[in-house]
Amino acid sequence: MKKHILGSLITTASYQACLSEIISLAEKRQNGYICVCNVHMLIESFFHKKFRNILNNATITLPDGMPVAKGISILHHIRQERIAGMDIFPDLLKKCALKNLSVFFYGNTETILNKIMTKSAEIYPSLKIAGAVSPPFRALTASENQHIINKINSSKPHLVFVSLGCPKQEIWMAEHQQIEALMIGVGAAFNVFSGSMNRAPLFLRNAGLEWLYRLFQEPRRLFCRYLKTNFIFIFLFFIELLYAILIPKQFNKQSQNTNGN
């Protein structure tokens, strides 16, 4: 089931339920894509219809950011936990190793990919790694793009992890559904798992302040983004919350219309 927030549809389920569903889909080699939605992605979706369609057509859209999970919980009177890409990435690797499912890594740098494959082999020795590709930091030619599609499909992975950053990775997955496997965009989870980036302490994560920790790690890149997107999210969320309080019938009708997605 999905619930809407700021026009985007977010999957509402427990962490374990989502983990099990992803593995079930991967076992069937069902092609499709999974988005891991934080505030940045939600605001991109709100202002760009094309990206909103990509997000809303995802097989599963996980509530990554704590504000997204809390926002869904408040609007729809449920208890939705945060399902972070940085948490689910290693758990999916573990499940794939146990289930004898193969994985493919796409995106980021060659150095990061090598570290991921080395660490994966150490922690999950039974994990089947079908392959890995670090694309150039430019637009691919048609022949290069087709070569990558062929390489992924010929390796027959069950699950493809994509790390290109938002919104690039979501657009890439939506445009590459000819890939015969389930794809999931995990962004910076590659960097954290490889040890190239430290993750926030647990108490900050539980307090919904992981974004603040990342801001201190990458102030130049993230300051303007966080300042802008967090302010916009708070403003838009309170407008939607007022709408839900003042016109509950209309809000609930809108919610019911999206429950089948």
VEXTIBA-104524 format. One record per residue: chain; x negated, y, z negated of N, C-alpha, C in turn; residue in one letter; residue number from 1. Coordinates in steps of 0.02 Angstrom, whole numbers, plus 50000, padded with zeros to 5 digits. Layout:
BEGIN
['A', [X, Y, Z], [X, Y, Z], [X, Y, Z], 'a', NUM];
...
This chain:
BEGIN
['A', [49958, 49940, 50000], [50000, 50000, 50000], [49956, 50062, 50000], 'm', 1];
['A', [49979, 50113, 50035], [49943, 50177, 50036], [49988, 50233, 50009], 'k', 2];
['A', [49956, 50282, 49978], [49991, 50341, 49953], [49958, 50402, 49984], 'k', 3];
['A', [49998, 50454, 49994], [49971, 50514, 50026], [49947, 50566, 49976], 'h', 4];
['A', [49895, 50601, 49996], [49870, 50659, 49959], [49840, 50707, 50010], 'i', 5];
['A', [49865, 50767, 50012], [49843, 50819, 50060], [49848, 50794, 50132], 'l', 6];
['A', [49898, 50754, 50146], [49910, 50731, 50214], [49872, 50668, 50233], 'g', 7];
['A', [49829, 50643, 50190], [49790, 50583, 50204], [49819, 50523, 50166], 's', 8];
['A', [49813, 50465, 50195], [49839, 50404, 50164], [49781, 50366, 50131], 'l', 9];
['A', [49788, 50354, 50066], [49736, 50320, 50028], [49763, 50254, 50001], 'i', 10];
['A', [49724, 50202, 50008], [49743, 50136, 49982], [49746, 50138, 49906], 't', 11];
['A', [49801, 50113, 49878], [49809, 50111, 49805], [49810, 50038, 49783], 't', 12];
['A', [49756, 50018, 49751], [49749, 49949, 49726], [49690, 49949, 49678], 'a', 13];
['A', [49684, 49896, 49641], [49628, 49891, 49594], [49563, 49878, 49632], 's', 14];
['A', [49508, 49889, 49597], [49442, 49877, 49627], [49436, 49805, 49651], 'y', 15];
['A', [49454, 49758, 49607], [49447, 49687, 49624], [49493, 49667, 49682], 'q', 16];
['A', [49553, 49696, 49684], [49600, 49681, 49738], [49572, 49705, 49805], 'a', 17];
['A', [49543, 49764, 49805], [49513, 49791, 49867], [49452, 49750, 49888], 'c', 18];
['A', [49411, 49732, 49840], [49353, 49690, 49855], [49374, 49624, 49886], 'l', 19];
['A', [49424, 49592, 49858], [49449, 49528, 49883], [49479, 49535, 49953], 's', 20];
['A', [49516, 49590, 49964], [49547, 49601, 50029], [49495, 49612, 50083], 'e', 21];
['A', [49443, 49650, 50067], [49389, 49662, 50116], [49355, 49596, 50135], 'i', 22];
['A', [49341, 49555, 50086], [49308, 49490, 50099], [49355, 49445, 50140], 'i', 23];
['A', [49419, 49446, 50124], [49468, 49406, 50161], [49470, 49426, 50235], 's', 24];
['A', [49471, 49492, 50248], [49472, 49517, 50317], [49406, 49501, 50352], 'l', 25];
['A', [49351, 49506, 50316], [49285, 49491, 50345], [49281, 49417, 50365], 'a', 26];
['A', [49308, 49373, 50323], [49307, 49301, 50338], [49342, 49286, 50403], 'e', 27];
['A', [49395, 49323, 50417], [49433, 49313, 50479], [49401, 49348, 50539], 'k', 28];
['A', [49346, 49385, 50526], [49313, 49426, 50576], [49364, 49473, 50610], 'r', 29];
['A', [49408, 49500, 50569], [49459, 49546, 50594], [49426, 49614, 50607], 'q', 30];
['A', [49428, 49635, 50670], [49397, 49700, 50684], [49441, 49756, 50657], 'n', 31];
['A', [49409, 49809, 50637], [49442, 49866, 50606], [49390, 49903, 50566], 'g', 32];
['A', [49411, 49954, 50530], [49362, 49992, 50492], [49391, 50015, 50425], 'y', 33];
['A', [49346, 50024, 50378], [49364, 50045, 50310], [49329, 50111, 50295], 'i', 34];
['A', [49367, 50159, 50271], [49339, 50224, 50251], [49334, 50227, 50175], 'c', 35];
['A', [49283, 50259, 50151], [49272, 50269, 50079], [49279, 50344, 50068], 'v', 36];
['A', [49337, 50365, 50044], [49358, 50435, 50045], [49341, 50474, 49982], 'c', 37];
['A', [49299, 50526, 49990], [49286, 50572, 49935], [49318, 50640, 49951], 'n', 38];
['A', [49306, 50690, 49911], [49337, 50756, 49921], [49317, 50786, 49988], 'v', 39];
['A', [49253, 50780, 50005], [49229, 50807, 50068], [49269, 50779, 50127], 'h', 40];
['A', [49278, 50713, 50127], [49315, 50681, 50181], [49389, 50703, 50181], 'm', 41];
['A', [49417, 50710, 50122], [49487, 50731, 50117], [49498, 50801, 50145], 'l', 42];
['A', [49451, 50846, 50133], [49457, 50914, 50158], [49445, 50915, 50234], 'i', 43];
['A', [49398, 50875, 50258], [49387, 50869, 50330], [49452, 50846, 50364], 'e', 44];
['A', [49485, 50798, 50332], [49547, 50771, 50358], [49603, 50823, 50358], 's', 45];
['A', [49606, 50863, 50306], [49659, 50913, 50299], [49656, 50965, 50356], 'f', 46];
['A', [49596, 50985, 50374], [49588, 51039, 50423], [49578, 51015, 50495], 'f', 47];
['A', [49566, 50950, 50505], [49553, 50926, 50572], [49599, 50866, 50587], 'h', 48];
['A', [49648, 50878, 50629], [49699, 50827, 50642], [49669, 50763, 50671], 'k', 49];
['A', [49621, 50771, 50716], [49590, 50711, 50747], [49557, 50668, 50693], 'k', 50];
['A', [49522, 50700, 50647], [49490, 50661, 50594], [49542, 50632, 50546], 'f', 51];
['A', [49596, 50669, 50534], [49650, 50643, 50491], [49680, 50580, 50522], 'r', 52];
['A', [49689, 50579, 50587], [49714, 50519, 50621], [49667, 50460, 50612], 'n', 53];
['A', [49601, 50474, 50616], [49551, 50422, 50606], [49557, 50393, 50535], 'i', 54];
['A', [49562, 50437, 50487], [49567, 50416, 50417], [49631, 50376, 50404], 'l', 55];
['A', [49686, 50401, 50431], [49751, 50370, 50419], [49761, 50305, 50457], 'n', 56];
['A', [49721, 50294, 50509], [49725, 50231, 50547], [49676, 50179, 50523], 'n', 57];
['A', [49638, 50194, 50472], [49591, 50146, 50444], [49627, 50086, 50415], 'a', 58];
['A', [49597, 50029, 50418], [49626, 49968, 50389], [49635, 49977, 50314], 't', 59];
['A', [49584, 50004, 50282], [49585, 50019, 50210], [49550, 50086, 50201], 'i', 60];
['A', [49576, 50128, 50157], [49543, 50191, 50140], [49535, 50194, 50064], 't', 61];
['A', [49474, 50184, 50041], [49461, 50180, 49969], [49455, 50249, 49937], 'l', 62];
['A', [49482, 50258, 49877], [49475, 50321, 49841], [49407, 50325, 49806], 'p', 63];
['A', [49358, 50351, 49841], [49290, 50352, 49815], [49281, 50405, 49760], 'd', 64];
['A', [49295, 50468, 49777], [49285, 50521, 49728], [49333, 50517, 49670], 'g', 65];
['A', [49310, 50533, 49610], [49353, 50534, 49551], [49412, 50583, 49560], 'm', 66];
['A', [49400, 50643, 49590], [49457, 50688, 49601], [49511, 50658, 49646], 'p', 67];
['A', [49490, 50617, 49695], [49538, 50585, 49740], [49579, 50534, 49701], 'v', 68];
['A', [49545, 50492, 49662], [49580, 50441, 49622], [49627, 50473, 49570], 'a', 69];
['A', [49602, 50524, 49536], [49644, 50559, 49486], [49702, 50595, 49518], 'k', 70];
['A', [49689, 50626, 49576], [49742, 50661, 49612], [49798, 50615, 49632], 'g', 71];
['A', [49781, 50557, 49660], [49830, 50506, 49678], [49870, 50484, 49617], 'i', 72];
['A', [49834, 50473, 49562], [49866, 50451, 49500], [49918, 50501, 49475], 's', 73];
['A', [49899, 50565, 49476], [49944, 50618, 49451], [50004, 50627, 49497], 'i', 74];
['A', [49992, 50629, 49562], [50046, 50642, 49610], [50097, 50585, 49611], 'l', 75];
['A', [50074, 50524, 49605], [50118, 50466, 49615], [50132, 50426, 49552], 'h', 76];
['A', [50110, 50453, 49494], [50125, 50422, 49429], [50102, 50349, 49426], 'h', 77];
['A', [50040, 50339, 49448], [50011, 50272, 49445], [49942, 50278, 49411], 'i', 78];
['A', [49911, 50221, 49399], [49843, 50223, 49372], [49796, 50196, 49426], 'r', 79];
['A', [49766, 50241, 49463], [49722, 50221, 49517], [49649, 50231, 49495], 'q', 80];
['A', [49611, 50178, 49496], [49541, 50184, 49477], [49499, 50207, 49537], 'e', 81];
['A', [49443, 50236, 49522], [49396, 50256, 49575], [49363, 50193, 49603], 'r', 82];
['A', [49356, 50191, 49670], [49322, 50135, 49703], [49266, 50165, 49744], 'i', 83];
['A', [49208, 50170, 49713], [49151, 50205, 49744], [49113, 50161, 49793], 'a', 84];
['A', [49093, 50191, 49848], [49053, 50154, 49897], [48989, 50128, 49868], 'g', 85];
['A', [48959, 50166, 49822], [48896, 50145, 49791], [48905, 50085, 49746], 'm', 86];
['A', [48966, 50073, 49721], [48981, 50014, 49681], [48999, 49955, 49724], 'd', 87];
['A', [49040, 49967, 49774], [49068, 49911, 49812], [49017, 49883, 49862], 'i', 88];
['A', [48968, 49923, 49882], [48918, 49899, 49930], [48879, 49838, 49902], 'f', 89];
['A', [48847, 49843, 49844], [48812, 49784, 49818], [48859, 49727, 49800], 'p', 90];
['A', [48920, 49742, 49778], [48968, 49689, 49763], [48989, 49651, 49825], 'd', 91];
['A', [48995, 49687, 49881], [49012, 49654, 49944], [48954, 49610, 49968], 'l', 92];
['A', [48893, 49634, 49959], [48834, 49593, 49977], [48834, 49528, 49936], 'l', 93];
['A', [48849, 49534, 49872], [48850, 49475, 49828], [48905, 49426, 49850], 'k', 94];
['A', [48964, 49453, 49864], [49020, 49410, 49886], [49005, 49377, 49953], 'k', 95];
['A', [48975, 49414, 49999], [48957, 49386, 50064], [48907, 49330, 50057], 'c', 96];
['A', [48859, 49338, 50011], [48810, 49286, 49998], [48844, 49223, 49972], 'a', 97];
['A', [48891, 49232, 49926], [48927, 49175, 49896], [48972, 49140, 49947], 'l', 98];
['A', [49001, 49180, 49993], [49049, 49153, 50041], [49016, 49133, 50107], 'k', 99];
['A', [48950, 49139, 50111], [48913, 49121, 50171], [48933, 49165, 50231], 'n', 100];
['A', [48946, 49229, 50218], [48964, 49277, 50271], [48903, 49318, 50289], 'l', 101];
['A', [48896, 49333, 50353], [48837, 49371, 50376], [48854, 49446, 50380], 's', 102];
['A', [48803, 49487, 50370], [48812, 49560, 50370], [48764, 49593, 50420], 'v', 103];
['A', [48783, 49652, 50441], [48742, 49691, 50487], [48738, 49762, 50459], 'f', 104];
['A', [48678, 49792, 50461], [48669, 49860, 50436], [48658, 49908, 50495], 'f', 105];
['A', [48698, 49961, 50498], [48691, 50009, 50552], [48686, 50080, 50524], 'y', 106];
['A', [48636, 50118, 50548], [48629, 50187, 50527], [48569, 50200, 50483], 'g', 107];
['A', [48564, 50262, 50460], [48509, 50284, 50417], [48442, 50277, 50453], 'n', 108];
['A', [48388, 50271, 50415], [48321, 50268, 50445], [48294, 50197, 50443], 't', 109];
['A', [48243, 50186, 50484], [48211, 50120, 50486], [48181, 50102, 50418], 'e', 110];
['A', [48153, 50152, 50385], [48123, 50140, 50319], [48175, 50117, 50269], 't', 111];
['A', [48232, 50151, 50267], [48286, 50132, 50221], [48312, 50063, 50237], 'i', 112];
['A', [48322, 50048, 50301], [48348, 49982, 50320], [48300, 49926, 50299], 'l', 113];
['A', [48235, 49937, 50308], [48186, 49887, 50288], [48188, 49875, 50213], 'n', 114];
['A', [48196, 49929, 50175], [48201, 49922, 50102], [48264, 49884, 50081], 'k', 115];
['A', [48320, 49899, 50116], [48383, 49865, 50101], [48377, 49790, 50115], 'i', 116];
['A', [48348, 49773, 50172], [48343, 49702, 50190], [48296, 49665, 50143], 'm', 117];
['A', [48242, 49698, 50122], [48195, 49667, 50075], [48228, 49656, 50007], 't', 118];
['A', [48262, 49707, 49982], [48295, 49702, 49917], [48352, 49652, 49919], 'k', 119];
['A', [48391, 49652, 49973], [48447, 49605, 49980], [48422, 49533, 49978], 's', 120];
['A', [48367, 49521, 50012], [48338, 49453, 50014], [48314, 49431, 49945], 'a', 121];
['A', [48290, 49480, 49905], [48265, 49464, 49838], [48323, 49450, 49790], 'e', 122];
['A', [48375, 49493, 49793], [48431, 49486, 49745], [48480, 49432, 49766], 'i', 123];
['A', [48494, 49429, 49832], [48543, 49381, 49858], [48508, 49337, 49910], 'y', 124];
['A', [48466, 49290, 49889], [48427, 49250, 49937], [48468, 49211, 49988], 'p', 125];
['A', [48530, 49196, 49972], [48572, 49158, 50019], [48609, 49204, 50068], 's', 126];
['A', [48601, 49270, 50061], [48636, 49316, 50105], [48610, 49311, 50177], 'l', 127];
['A', [48656, 49305, 50224], [48637, 49303, 50295], [48638, 49373, 50324], 'k', 128];
['A', [48580, 49398, 50343], [48576, 49464, 50374], [48572, 49455, 50450], 'i', 129];
['A', [48626, 49473, 50484], [48630, 49462, 50556], [48585, 49509, 50595], 'a', 130];
['A', [48573, 49569, 50566], [48530, 49617, 50601], [48537, 49686, 50571], 'g', 131];
['A', [48499, 49733, 50599], [48501, 49802, 50576], [48478, 49847, 50633], 'a', 132];
['A', [48509, 49906, 50638], [48491, 49955, 50689], [48490, 50024, 50658], 'v', 133];
['A', [48435, 50060, 50668], [48431, 50131, 50650], [48434, 50171, 50715], 's', 134];
['A', [48491, 50202, 50730], [48498, 50238, 50793], [48458, 50303, 50792], 'p', 135];
['A', [48440, 50328, 50850], [48404, 50393, 50853], [48449, 50450, 50829], 'p', 136];
['A', [48418, 50503, 50803], [48456, 50560, 50778], [48474, 50607, 50836], 'f', 137];
['A', [48511, 50580, 50883], [48536, 50618, 50941], [48594, 50578, 50970], 'r', 138];
['A', [48628, 50609, 51017], [48683, 50573, 51051], [48654, 50515, 51092], 'a', 139];
['A', [48686, 50458, 51088], [48664, 50400, 51127], [48688, 50405, 51199], 'l', 140];
['A', [48648, 50378, 51244], [48671, 50372, 51313], [48722, 50315, 51316], 't', 141];
['A', [48759, 50312, 51370], [48810, 50259, 51378], [48777, 50190, 51376], 'a', 142];
['A', [48719, 50184, 51407], [48685, 50119, 51408], [48658, 50100, 51339], 's', 143];
['A', [48632, 50150, 51302], [48607, 50138, 51234], [48665, 50117, 51189], 'e', 144];
['A', [48721, 50150, 51196], [48779, 50134, 51155], [48803, 50063, 51169], 'n', 145];
['A', [48807, 50045, 51232], [48830, 49978, 51250], [48781, 49925, 51226], 'q', 146];
['A', [48717, 49942, 51229], [48666, 49895, 51205], [48675, 49880, 51130], 'h', 147];
['A', [48691, 49932, 51092], [48702, 49923, 51019], [48764, 49881, 51006], 'i', 148];
['A', [48818, 49895, 51043], [48879, 49855, 51036], [48865, 49782, 51051], 'i', 149];
['A', [48829, 49770, 51106], [48812, 49701, 51125], [48769, 49667, 51073], 'n', 150];
['A', [48721, 49705, 51045], [48676, 49677, 50995], [48715, 49657, 50932], 'k', 151];
['A', [48761, 49700, 50911], [48800, 49684, 50851], [48845, 49624, 50864], 'i', 152];
['A', [48881, 49625, 50920], [48928, 49570, 50935], [48892, 49503, 50945], 'n', 153];
['A', [48834, 49505, 50977], [48797, 49443, 50990], [48769, 49412, 50926], 's', 154];
['A', [48760, 49454, 50874], [48734, 49428, 50810], [48790, 49399, 50767], 's', 155];
['A', [48852, 49410, 50788], [48912, 49382, 50756], [48916, 49394, 50680], 'k', 156];
['A', [48912, 49456, 50659], [48919, 49470, 50587], [48992, 49467, 50566], 'p', 157];
['A', [49003, 49457, 50502], [49070, 49460, 50475], [49087, 49532, 50452], 'h', 158];
['A', [49035, 49567, 50429], [49044, 49634, 50401], [48987, 49679, 50423], 'l', 159];
['A', [49005, 49738, 50449], [48955, 49787, 50471], [48957, 49847, 50424], 'v', 160];
['A', [48901, 49861, 50392], [48895, 49919, 50348], [48866, 49977, 50389], 'f', 161];
['A', [48900, 50035, 50385], [48881, 50093, 50426], [48861, 50151, 50380], 'v', 162];
['A', [48803, 50180, 50393], [48778, 50236, 50353], [48755, 50292, 50400], 's', 163];
['A', [48802, 50335, 50419], [48787, 50392, 50463], [48807, 50458, 50431], 'l', 164];
['A', [48839, 50456, 50373], [48863, 50517, 50341], [48932, 50536, 50367], 'g', 165];
['A', [48969, 50572, 50326], [49037, 50595, 50344], [49033, 50662, 50380], 'c', 166];
['A', [49071, 50670, 50435], [49122, 50625, 50464], [49096, 50581, 50520], 'p', 167];
['A', [49031, 50584, 50532], [49002, 50548, 50589], [49015, 50473, 50587], 'k', 168];
['A', [49008, 50442, 50528], [49016, 50370, 50524], [49088, 50349, 50535], 'q', 169];
['A', [49135, 50389, 50511], [49206, 50372, 50521], [49226, 50379, 50594], 'e', 170];
['A', [49201, 50431, 50627], [49214, 50440, 50699], [49183, 50382, 50738], 'i', 171];
['A', [49121, 50364, 50719], [49086, 50310, 50754], [49125, 50244, 50748], 'w', 172];
['A', [49149, 50228, 50689], [49186, 50166, 50679], [49250, 50165, 50720], 'm', 173];
['A', [49286, 50222, 50719], [49349, 50226, 50756], [49338, 50219, 50831], 'a', 174];
['A', [49281, 50242, 50855], [49266, 50239, 50926], [49233, 50174, 50947], 'e', 175];
['A', [49218, 50130, 50899], [49183, 50068, 50915], [49222, 50007, 50890], 'h', 176];
['A', [49287, 50007, 50901], [49326, 49950, 50878], [49321, 49890, 50924], 'q', 177];
['A', [49280, 49897, 50977], [49264, 49838, 51018], [49212, 49794, 50983], 'q', 178];
['A', [49185, 49819, 50927], [49141, 49778, 50886], [49184, 49725, 50852], 'i', 179];
['A', [49164, 49663, 50858], [49204, 49606, 50836], [49189, 49587, 50764], 'e', 180];
['A', [49199, 49636, 50721], [49188, 49626, 50649], [49219, 49684, 50611], 'a', 181];
['A', [49229, 49674, 50548], [49254, 49728, 50505], [49197, 49776, 50489], 'l', 182];
['A', [49210, 49841, 50494], [49159, 49891, 50480], [49179, 49931, 50418], 'm', 183];
['A', [49129, 49953, 50380], [49142, 49996, 50322], [49089, 50049, 50317], 'i', 184];
['A', [49111, 50112, 50312], [49064, 50168, 50307], [49045, 50180, 50235], 'g', 185];
['A', [48982, 50172, 50219], [48960, 50177, 50148], [48912, 50235, 50135], 'v', 186];
['A', [48894, 50272, 50187], [48854, 50333, 50177], [48792, 50324, 50136], 'g', 187];
['A', [48787, 50363, 50081], [48727, 50365, 50039], [48716, 50301, 49998], 'a', 188];
['A', [48761, 50254, 50002], [48751, 50190, 49966], [48688, 50155, 49989], 'a', 189];
['A', [48670, 50164, 50053], [48607, 50136, 50079], [48548, 50164, 50040], 'f', 190];
['A', [48549, 50230, 50031], [48493, 50264, 49998], [48487, 50243, 49925], 'n', 191];
['A', [48544, 50237, 49891], [48543, 50218, 49820], [48521, 50146, 49812], 'v', 192];
['A', [48549, 50101, 49851], [48531, 50030, 49846], [48458, 50017, 49861], 'f', 193];
['A', [48431, 50054, 49909], [48361, 50046, 49929], [48312, 50074, 49878], 's', 194];
['A', [48338, 50114, 49831], [48296, 50145, 49780], [48268, 50212, 49801], 'g', 195];
['A', [48290, 50236, 49859], [48265, 50301, 49884], [48301, 50360, 49851], 's', 196];
['A', [48357, 50346, 49819], [48396, 50398, 49784], [48421, 50370, 49719], 'm', 197];
['A', [48414, 50408, 49665], [48439, 50386, 49601], [48513, 50400, 49594], 'n', 198];
['A', [48548, 50354, 49561], [48619, 50364, 49549], [48630, 50398, 49482], 'r', 199];
['A', [48685, 50433, 49476], [48702, 50468, 49413], [48710, 50417, 49357], 'a', 200];
['A', [48693, 50437, 49295], [48704, 50393, 49237], [48778, 50376, 49231], 'p', 201];
['A', [48793, 50320, 49200], [48861, 50295, 49195], [48908, 50345, 49161], 'l', 202];
['A', [48885, 50380, 49110], [48929, 50426, 49075], [48951, 50484, 49119], 'f', 203];
['A', [48907, 50505, 49165], [48926, 50557, 49213], [48975, 50531, 49264], 'l', 204];
['A', [48965, 50469, 49286], [49012, 50439, 49334], [49081, 50432, 49303], 'r', 205];
['A', [49083, 50409, 49241], [49147, 50400, 49207], [49182, 50466, 49194], 'n', 206];
['A', [49143, 50519, 49188], [49172, 50586, 49176], [49190, 50621, 49241], 'a', 207];
['A', [49179, 50587, 49298], [49194, 50617, 49363], [49144, 50670, 49384], 'g', 208];
['A', [49083, 50666, 49358], [49032, 50717, 49372], [48973, 50692, 49412], 'l', 209];
['A', [48984, 50637, 49449], [48929, 50612, 49490], [48909, 50663, 49543], 'e', 210];
['A', [48957, 50702, 49567], [48943, 50753, 49617], [48893, 50805, 49590], 'w', 211];
['A', [48898, 50820, 49525], [48853, 50869, 49494], [48781, 50842, 49493], 'l', 212];
['A', [48775, 50778, 49478], [48709, 50746, 49478], [48678, 50748, 49548], 'y', 213];
['A', [48719, 50733, 49598], [48695, 50734, 49667], [48677, 50805, 49689], 'r', 214];
['A', [48714, 50854, 49663], [48699, 50924, 49679], [48629, 50943, 49655], 'l', 215];
['A', [48611, 50920, 49595], [48544, 50934, 49569], [48490, 50897, 49609], 'f', 216];
['A', [48508, 50841, 49639], [48461, 50804, 49680], [48449, 50837, 49748], 'q', 217];
['A', [48503, 50863, 49778], [48498, 50893, 49845], [48534, 50961, 49845], 'e', 218];
['A', [48508, 51011, 49808], [48543, 51075, 49803], [48551, 51112, 49869], 'p', 219];
['A', [48500, 51112, 49910], [48503, 51149, 49974], [48556, 51121, 50020], 'r', 220];
['A', [48560, 51055, 50024], [48608, 51023, 50070], [48679, 51024, 50043], 'r', 221];
['A', [48687, 51017, 49978], [48753, 51005, 49950], [48786, 51065, 49916], 'l', 222];
['A', [48748, 51117, 49899], [48777, 51173, 49861], [48836, 51204, 49897], 'f', 223];
['A', [48826, 51225, 49959], [48881, 51258, 49996], [48939, 51211, 50008], 'c', 224];
['A', [48923, 51148, 50023], [48977, 51099, 50036], [49019, 51089, 49974], 'r', 225];
['A', [48987, 51077, 49917], [49024, 51064, 49855], [49063, 51126, 49832], 'y', 226];
['A', [49031, 51184, 49837], [49064, 51246, 49816], [49128, 51257, 49857], 'l', 227];
['A', [49121, 51246, 49922], [49177, 51258, 49968], [49231, 51204, 49960], 'k', 228];
['A', [49211, 51141, 49967], [49261, 51087, 49968], [49295, 51077, 49901], 't', 229];
['A', [49258, 51083, 49846], [49289, 51074, 49780], [49339, 51128, 49765], 'n', 230];
['A', [49323, 51190, 49783], [49369, 51246, 49772], [49432, 51236, 49814], 'f', 231];
['A', [49423, 51219, 49877], [49480, 51209, 49923], [49523, 51151, 49898], 'i', 232];
['A', [49491, 51097, 49876], [49529, 51039, 49852], [49573, 51058, 49792], 'f', 233];
['A', [49543, 51092, 49743], [49581, 51112, 49683], [49641, 51155, 49702], 'i', 234];
['A', [49629, 51203, 49746], [49683, 51249, 49768], [49739, 51210, 49803], 'f', 235];
['A', [49721, 51168, 49852], [49771, 51132, 49891], [49807, 51079, 49848], 'l', 236];
['A', [49769, 51048, 49803], [49800, 50997, 49760], [49854, 51027, 49715], 'f', 237];
['A', [49841, 51085, 49686], [49890, 51116, 49642], [49952, 51139, 49681], 'f', 238];
['A', [49943, 51158, 49743], [50000, 51175, 49786], [50042, 51112, 49797], 'i', 239];
['A', [50009, 51056, 49812], [50046, 50994, 49824], [50078, 50969, 49759], 'e', 240];
['A', [50045, 50978, 49703], [50073, 50958, 49639], [50136, 50999, 49623], 'l', 241];
['A', [50134, 51064, 49637], [50193, 51106, 49627], [50251, 51082, 49672], 'l', 242];
['A', [50234, 51064, 49733], [50284, 51038, 49780], [50316, 50975, 49752], 'y', 243];
['A', [50274, 50930, 49724], [50299, 50868, 49695], [50344, 50880, 49635], 'a', 244];
['A', [50328, 50932, 49596], [50366, 50948, 49535], [50431, 50984, 49553], 'i', 245];
['A', [50427, 51033, 49598], [50484, 51076, 49614], [50533, 51044, 49663], 'l', 246];
['A', [50506, 51004, 49710], [50550, 50971, 49760], [50535, 50896, 49759], 'i', 247];
['A', [50549, 50862, 49704], [50529, 50792, 49697], [50562, 50745, 49748], 'p', 248];
['A', [50625, 50759, 49766], [50660, 50714, 49814], [50624, 50714, 49881], 'k', 249];
['A', [50606, 50773, 49905], [50572, 50779, 49969], [50503, 50747, 49966], 'q', 250];
['A', [50468, 50758, 49910], [50402, 50729, 49902], [50405, 50653, 49899], 'f', 251];
['A', [50454, 50626, 49862], [50461, 50554, 49856], [50482, 50522, 49922], 'n', 252];
['A', [50523, 50558, 49960], [50543, 50534, 50026], [50482, 50528, 50072], 'k', 253];
['A', [50439, 50578, 50069], [50378, 50577, 50108], [50334, 50518, 50087], 'q', 254];
['A', [50332, 50506, 50022], [50292, 50451, 49995], [50319, 50383, 50018], 's', 255];
['A', [50385, 50376, 50017], [50416, 50313, 50038], [50405, 50299, 50112], 'q', 256];
['A', [50402, 50352, 50151], [50391, 50344, 50223], [50321, 50320, 50240], 'n', 257];
['A', [50275, 50328, 50192], [50206, 50308, 50205], [50187, 50243, 50169], 't', 258];
['A', [50232, 50215, 50129], [50215, 50156, 50090], [50202, 50095, 50133], 'n', 259];
['A', [50230, 50094, 50192], [50219, 50036, 50235], [50153, 50036, 50271], 'g', 260];
['A', [50115, 50091, 50265], [50052, 50095, 50301], [49997, 50058, 50263], 'n', 261];
